[in-house]
Amino acid sequence: MPDHPTGGHRTEETGPARPEFTLVLDPDDQECRTTASRRLRRGEDFLAAAHHMITSGYHPKAGATTLRLAQLFAARMRRSRDGHFVFAADATARALGVSRRTVMYAAKHLRELGLIAYVEHGTKANVRRTKGTWKPGDGYRATATIFAAVAPPAYDEARGRRLSGHGYHARIIGVTSHGRHHAIAEARRKATQTDRTRCTPSVVVSTDHLQVQVDGGINYTSRTRARRKTPTSRHHRTTPQRCAQNITATEQLQTEIWWLHRTCSRKLAYALRPLLDAGWTAQSLAAEVQTWGVPGNLRNPIAYVHHELARRQHTGDLPPTHAPAPQPAKTPAADENAERYTALLRSLDGTNTPAWQHYETELRPGLRNALAARRAEVPVQPSRHAACLREPESHFWQSLAAPHSASPLETYRRRTRGACPPRQPDAEAREGWMEALRDQQAAERAFAVLRAELDERAGR
C-alpha cells in the first residue's frame, strides 16, 4: 500500500500542514462496516469533502472527472435520509458523457480516497430468486451497487473537527481553534455572497408583526397578532401497526413496478396511504399503477404518485378515499342490503332443515327413553361429605325471620359474610328444593352412564 508523504505541503485554507493520509487500497476497508471514514447525510457536505480530498492532491490520478462523478452522487443523496445512493455504471456513463471504463476508474478513485463505501455490492443474479419473491413467468432483474457517502479522517482533521468514536458511526462533538477560525471565515464568505444578491434597503419594506397601530387614541390601541394556523391533516391518524402494514404492501408493490424499485418505501407508503387505508392490496395497486403512463424523464417518482392520485381522483378515474363519517354509538346502521334480515331468516330455517326434522322425529324420542331407563338403573350414592353445623339445625331455623323462598346455601352464604340472612322458607319449599336437587343428581349420573355406553358403541 503506497503512502504519500505530506510533510511539506499545506492546505488551501489557512491552517497547519496537510494531515497525513494513506490511500484505502484494501477492498476489505472499503466496506461500510469496516471503513475508517465518517458517515455523511447531506450532499453539500459530501461535495465539500470530495473537493478538498481531490484538489489537495491526495490521489495522483483523481481529477475533474472524479469531481463530476462526486457531484452526480451528491445529487442522488437527497433520495435517502442515510446518505445512500445507487451506482449503475452504464447509466452514469451516459449521464456524464464518458465511457464506462472512465466511470469505473473514477468510482475507484473515490473509494481509495475514503469518500464512498459499499453498502451493497451489485450482482447480475436475478434478485427475484434471491429474495424469494420469484414466480414462474417473472422477468430478470439484477441488483445495482449501493454506496454510502463518507468523509475520511484527514478531511475532518484539516477542518479542525473533534470526533467521538471511530469509523462509519463517528460524530462531530466540537472543533479546535483552527476549526473555529475556519468556520468563522466560511460564515463571513456566505454572508458576503448573500449581501450581493440582496435587494436595496430602500426597496425592502420592513414589517414588524409586533408593531402597534393607533386608530382612535390611546384607549383604542390594537395589536395585530400572528395567529397560528392549525395544519389540516390530509389523512386520519394511523396506528404504528397500520403504518408497518402499509410499508410492507409498498415493498411488495416495488417488486412489481420497475420505476418504483429505487424509491423509499416509507415515502411511497405515505403517498399511497389513501388507497391503502381504503382497503387496496398490493396486487390491486400494482394492477392500477401499471396502467399509468409514466414519462421517460421521471426524476421524482414519489411526487409523480402524489400528482397522479390527485388528478385521477379529481377526474373520477379513482373512487374517493375519504374516511367514512363515524356512525352514532346508539343508532345502528340501516340494513339497506337486507343482510341482517337474511341472516335472521337463515337462523330460523336452521330448525326446519331435513337433518333437524329427522333428529326431532326419529332420534330424540329414543334418546330420551334410553336416558330415563338409565336414570332408574343407577343407584343413588350417598354424599361423601356430610354437612356439619356448629349449632343444632332447629335452633338455626328458629333464629331466622318470617318464611320466605330462600335456599339453605344462600342463607349460609349470607351468614358467613355478615349480611342479613334471608327469610326462613316453609317446609314444603324446603322439601321441594331437596327433591329437585336429588332429581338433578340422578339425571347427571344417568346421563354419564348413557354417554359412556354411546362412546363404547361408537368405538366399536
C-alpha positions in Angstrom: 0.0 0.0 0.0 1.8 3.2 -1.1 2.0 6.1 1.4 2.2 9.6 0.1 4.2 11.8 2.4 2.6 15.1 3.1 5.0 16.8 5.5 6.0 19.8 3.4 2.6 20.7 1.9 -0.2 23.0 3.2 -3.9 23.1 2.6 -5.6 25.7 0.5 -7.1 27.3 3.7 -5.0 28.9 6.4 -4.0 26.3 8.9 -1.4 23.7 9.8 0.3 21.4 7.4 -1.8 19.0 5.4 -2.7 15.9 7.5 -1.2 12.5 6.8 -3.4 10.3 4.6 -3.0 6.8 3.2 -5.0 5.6 0.2 -7.6 3.0 1.1 -6.4 0.2 -1.3 -7.6 -2.8 0.7 -11.1 -3.9 -0.5 -12.0 -5.0 3.0 -11.5 -1.4 4.3 -13.9 -0.1 1.6 -17.0 -1.6 3.2 -19.5 0.4 5.2 -19.0 -1.7 8.4 -15.1 -1.5 8.2 -14.4 1.9 6.8 -12.5 4.5 8.9 -14.5 7.4 7.4 -17.4 9.1 9.0 -21.0 8.9 7.6 -22.4 11.9 5.7 -26.1 12.5 5.1 -26.2 15.8 3.1 -25.0 16.3 -0.5 -23.3 19.6 0.2 -21.1 18.0 3.0 -20.1 15.3 0.6 -19.2 17.8 -2.1 -17.1 19.8 0.3 -15.2 16.6 1.4 -14.7 15.4 -2.2 -13.5 18.9 -3.4 -11.0 19.0 -0.5 -9.6 15.5 -1.0 -9.3 15.8 -4.8 -7.9 19.3 -5.0 -5.4 18.6 -2.2 -3.6 16.0 -4.3 -4.1 13.0 -2.0 -4.7 10.8 -5.1 -2.4 11.2 -8.1 -5.0 10.1 -10.6 -8.1 11.8 -9.3 -9.2 14.8 -11.4 -12.1 16.7 -13.0 -14.0 13.5 -13.9 -13.8 12.2 -10.4 -15.2 15.5 -9.1 -18.0 15.4 -11.7 -18.9 11.9 -10.5 -18.9 13.1 -6.9 -21.3 15.9 -7.9 -23.6 13.3 -9.5 -23.5 11.2 -6.4 -24.3 14.2 -4.2 -27.4 14.9 -6.3 -28.6 11.3 -5.7 -28.1 11.5 -1.9 -31.3 13.6 -1.4 -33.4 10.5 -2.1 -32.1 8.7 1.0 -32.0 10.1 4.6 -29.0 7.9 5.3 -26.8 9.4 2.5 -27.0 6.2 0.4 -27.2 6.3 -3.4 -27.3 3.8 -6.3 -24.5 3.4 -8.7 -25.1 1.9 -12.2 -22.1 2.2 -14.4 -23.9 2.3 -17.8 -26.4 4.9 -16.7 -23.8 7.0 -15.0 -21.6 6.9 -18.1 -24.4 8.2 -20.3 -25.2 10.9 -17.7 -21.5 12.1 -17.7 -20.9 11.6 -21.4 -17.8 9.4 -20.8 -17.0 5.7 -21.3 -17.9 3.0 -18.8 -14.3 2.3 -18.1 -13.7 6.0 -17.1 -16.7 5.9 -14.7 -15.3 2.7 -13.1 -11.9 4.3 -12.6 -13.4 7.5 -11.1 -15.5 5.4 -8.7 -12.3 3.5 -7.7 -10.6 6.8 -7.0 -13.4 7.9 -4.7 -13.2 4.6 -2.8 -9.5 4.9 -2.4 -9.9 8.4 -1.1 -12.3 7.2 1.6 -15.2 9.2 0.2 -17.6 6.3 -0.6 -18.1 2.9 1.0 -20.0 -0.2 -0.1 -23.4 -0.7 1.4 -24.5 -3.5 -1.0 -22.5 -5.0 -3.9 -24.2 -5.2 -7.2 -24.9 -8.6 -8.8 -26.0 -9.9 -12.2 -28.1 -12.6 -10.5 -31.9 -12.4 -10.5 -32.9 -10.6 -7.4 -36.4 -12.1 -7.5 -34.9 -15.5 -6.9 -32.6 -14.5 -4.1 -35.4 -12.6 -2.2 -37.9 -15.4 -2.6 -40.4 -13.4 -4.5 -39.8 -15.1 -7.8 -42.6 -16.9 -9.5 -42.8 -18.7 -12.9 -43.2 -16.1 -15.5 -41.4 -13.3 -13.8 -38.7 -11.5 -15.7 -35.0 -10.9 -14.9 -33.9 -8.1 -12.5 -30.3 -7.6 -11.4 -29.2 -5.6 -8.3 -27.3 -2.3 -8.5 -24.4 -1.3 -6.3 -25.3 0.9 -3.3 -22.7 3.3 -1.9 -22.7 5.4 1.3 -21.2 8.9 1.3 -18.4 9.2 3.9 -15.7 11.7 5.0 -12.2 10.4 5.7 -10.4 11.4 9.0 -7.9 13.5 7.1 -10.7 15.8 5.9 -12.1 16.3 9.5 -8.5 16.9 10.8 -8.0 19.6 8.1 -11.2 21.3 9.1 -10.3 21.2 12.8 -13.1 19.0 13.9 -13.1 16.8 17.0 -14.8 13.4 16.7 -16.4 10.9 19.1 -16.0 7.3 18.1 -14.3 5.8 15.1 -15.4 4.7 11.7 -18.8 4.9 10.0 -20.7 5.9 13.1 -18.3 8.6 14.4 -19.9 12.0 15.0 -18.6 15.6 15.5 -18.6 16.8 19.1 -16.6 20.0 18.7 -13.9 22.0 16.9 -10.3 23.0 17.5 -9.0 26.6 17.4 -8.2 26.1 13.8 -11.6 24.8 13.1 -13.2 27.8 14.8 -11.3 30.2 12.6 -12.2 28.2 9.5 -15.9 28.2 10.5 -15.9 32.0 11.1 -14.3 32.6 7.7 -16.8 30.3 6.0 -19.7 32.1 7.6 -18.3 35.5 6.5 -17.9 34.3 3.0 -21.5 33.0 2.8 -22.8 36.3 4.3 -20.9 38.3 1.7 -22.4 36.2 -1.1 -25.9 36.7 0.4 -25.4 40.5 0.6 -24.5 40.7 -3.0 -27.8 39.1 -4.1 -30.0 41.0 -1.6 -32.2 43.9 -2.7 -31.5 47.6 -2.0 -32.6 48.6 1.6 -34.8 51.3 0.2 -36.8 48.8 -1.7 -37.4 46.4 1.2 -40.5 47.2 3.3 -39.9 46.5 7.0 -42.9 44.8 8.6 -42.9 44.2 12.3 -45.7 41.9 13.5 -45.4 43.4 17.0 -45.9 47.0 15.7 -48.8 48.9 17.5 -51.3 50.6 15.2 -53.2 53.5 16.9 -56.6 54.2 15.2 -58.6 56.3 17.7 -56.4 57.3 20.6 -54.5 55.6 23.4 -57.7 53.8 24.6 -58.3 52.3 21.2 -54.9 50.7 20.6 -55.0 47.4 18.8 -52.2 45.0 18.2 -52.1 42.7 15.2 -51.3 39.2 16.4 -50.0 36.5 14.3 -52.4 33.6 14.5 -51.0 30.2 14.2 -52.9 28.2 11.7 -53.7 24.7 12.6 -52.4 22.4 9.8 -55.1 20.3 8.3 -54.2 16.7 8.1 -54.7 15.1 4.7 -55.3 11.7 6.3 -56.7 10.4 9.5 -54.5 9.2 12.3 -52.7 5.9 11.6 -51.5 3.5 14.2 -47.9 2.2 14.1 -49.2 -1.3 13.2 -51.2 0.0 10.3 -48.2 2.1 9.1 -46.0 -1.1 9.2 -48.6 -2.9 7.1 -48.6 -0.1 4.6 -44.8 -0.2 4.2 -44.9 -4.0 3.7 -47.5 -3.6 1.0 -45.5 -0.9 -0.8 -42.4 -3.1 -0.6 -44.4 -5.8 -2.4 -45.5 -3.2 -4.9 -41.9 -2.1 -5.6 -41.0 -5.7 -6.8 -43.7 -5.4 -9.4 -43.3 -1.8 -10.7 -39.9 -1.1 -12.2 -39.9 2.7 -11.8 -40.7 2.4 -8.1 -37.8 0.0 -7.3 -35.4 2.7 -6.2 -37.9 4.8 -4.2 -38.1 5.0 -0.4 -40.7 2.5 0.8 -41.8 4.8 3.7 -42.4 7.8 1.4 -44.2 5.6 -1.1 -46.4 4.2 1.7 -47.3 7.8 2.8 -48.2 8.7 -0.8 -50.4 5.7 -1.3 -51.9 5.8 2.2 -55.3 7.0 1.0 -55.7 3.9 -1.2 -54.2 1.5 1.4 -56.5 2.8 4.1 -59.4 2.4 1.8 -58.6 -1.4 1.6 -56.4 -1.6 -1.6 -53.9 -4.5 -1.6 -50.5 -4.7 -3.2 -51.9 -6.7 -6.1 -54.7 -4.2 -6.8 -52.3 -1.3 -6.5 -49.9 -3.0 -9.0 -52.7 -3.5 -11.4 -53.7 0.2 -11.1 -50.2 1.6 -11.3 -49.3 -0.5 -14.4 -52.0 1.4 -16.3 -50.4 4.8 -15.7 -48.4 6.4 -18.5 -45.0 7.1 -16.8 -42.9 9.8 -18.5 -39.5 8.9 -19.7 -37.7 11.7 -17.8 -39.3 10.9 -14.4 -37.0 12.3 -11.7 -39.1 12.1 -8.6 -41.4 9.1 -8.6 -43.0 10.0 -5.2 -44.1 13.4 -6.4 -45.5 11.8 -9.6 -47.5 9.4 -7.4 -48.9 12.3 -5.4 -49.8 14.2 -8.6 -51.3 11.3 -10.4 -53.5 10.2 -7.5 -54.9 13.8 -7.0 -55.5 14.1 -10.8 -57.3 10.7 -11.1 -59.5 11.4 -8.1 -60.4 14.8 -9.5 -61.3 13.3 -12.9 -63.2 10.4 -11.3 -60.9 7.7 -12.5 -60.3 6.6 -8.9 -63.0 6.2 -6.2 -63.0 8.7 -3.3 -60.7 7.6 -0.5 -62.1 9.8 2.3 -62.7 8.1 5.6 -66.4 7.4 6.2 -68.3 9.5 8.8 -68.5 7.8 12.2 -71.9 6.4 13.0 -73.5 7.3 16.4 -72.9 4.6 19.0 -76.6 4.1 19.9 -78.0 4.4 16.3 -77.4 1.1 14.3 -76.7 1.4 10.6 -79.6 0.9 8.3 -79.9 -2.6 6.8 -80.1 -1.3 3.2 -79.0 -4.6 1.6 -81.1 -6.7 3.9 -78.1 -8.5 5.3 -79.3 -8.7 8.8 -82.7 -9.8 7.7 -81.3 -12.6 5.5 -79.1 -13.8 8.5 -82.3 -13.9 10.7 -84.2 -16.0 8.1 -81.2 -18.3 7.8 -81.1 -18.9 11.5 -84.8 -19.6 11.6 -84.6 -22.0 8.7 -82.0 -24.0 10.7 -84.7 -25.7 12.7 -86.6 -26.6 9.6 -83.8 -28.4 7.8 -84.3 -32.1 6.9 -81.5 -33.1 9.4 -83.2 -31.3 12.3 -86.6 -32.9 11.4 -85.0 -36.3 11.2 -83.5 -35.8 14.7 -86.7 -34.5 16.2 -88.9 -37.3 14.9 -86.6 -40.3 14.9 -83.6 -39.8 17.2 -84.7 -37.6 20.1 -87.6 -39.8 21.5 -85.3 -42.8 21.6 -82.5 -40.9 23.3 -85.0 -39.6 25.9 -86.3 -43.1 26.7 -82.8 -44.5 27.0 -81.8 -41.7 29.3 -84.9 -42.3 31.5 -84.1 -46.0 31.7 -80.5 -45.4 32.8 -81.6 -43.0 35.5 -83.8 -45.7 37.0 -81.0 -48.3 37.0 -78.3 -46.1 38.6 -78.4 -46.4 42.4 -78.4 -43.3 44.5 -74.9 -42.8 46.0 -74.6 -41.2 49.4 -72.8 -38.0 49.7 -69.1 -38.3 50.6 -69.0 -35.1 52.8 -71.9 -34.7 55.3 -72.8 -31.2 56.4 -71.6 -30.3 59.8 -73.3 -27.5 61.6 -71.9 -25.6 64.6 -75.3 -25.4 66.1 -78.5 -27.6 66.0 -80.4 -27.1 62.8 -83.7 -26.4 64.7 -82.1 -23.6 66.6 -80.8 -22.2 63.3 -84.2 -22.2 61.6 -85.8 -20.6 64.7 -83.4 -17.7 64.5 -84.5 -16.8 61.0 -87.2 -14.3 60.1 -90.6 -14.9 58.6 -90.9 -17.6 55.9 -89.5 -16.8 52.5 -88.4 -18.8 49.5 -84.6 -18.9 50.0 -82.3 -21.9 49.7 -80.1 -23.0 52.6 -77.0 -22.4 50.5 -78.0 -18.7 50.2 -78.7 -18.5 53.9 -75.3 -19.9 54.9 -73.5 -17.7 52.4 -75.1 -14.5 53.9 -74.4 -15.5 57.4 -70.7 -16.1 56.7 -70.4 -12.7 55.0 -72.1 -11.0 57.9 -75.1 -9.9 55.9 -78.8 -10.0 56.8 -80.0 -13.7 56.4 -83.0 -14.3 54.2 -86.3 -15.3 55.5 -87.0 -18.8 56.6 -88.7 -20.9 53.8 -91.6 -23.0 54.7 -91.4 -26.8 55.0 -92.9 -27.5 51.6 -90.5 -25.2 49.8 -87.5 -26.9 51.6 -88.8 -30.3 50.7 -89.4 -29.3 47.1 -85.9 -27.9 46.8 -84.3 -31.1 48.2 -86.4 -33.2 45.8 -85.2 -31.1 42.8 -81.6 -31.5 43.9 -81.9 -35.2 44.2 -83.6 -35.4 40.7 -80.8 -33.3 39.2 -78.1 -35.6 40.7 -79.9 -38.7 39.4 -80.2 -37.2 36.0 -76.5 -36.3 35.9 -75.5 -39.9 36.8 -77.8 -41.4 34.2 -76.6 -39.1 31.5 -73.0 -40.1 32.4 -73.8 -43.8 32.1 -75.6 -43.3 28.8 -72.7 -41.2 27.3 -70.2 -44.0 28.3 -72.4 -46.6 26.6 -72.7 -44.5 23.4 -69.0 -43.8 23.4 -68.4 -47.6 23.7 -70.7 -48.3 20.8 -69.0 -45.7 18.7 -65.6 -47.1 19.5 -66.6 -50.5 18.2 
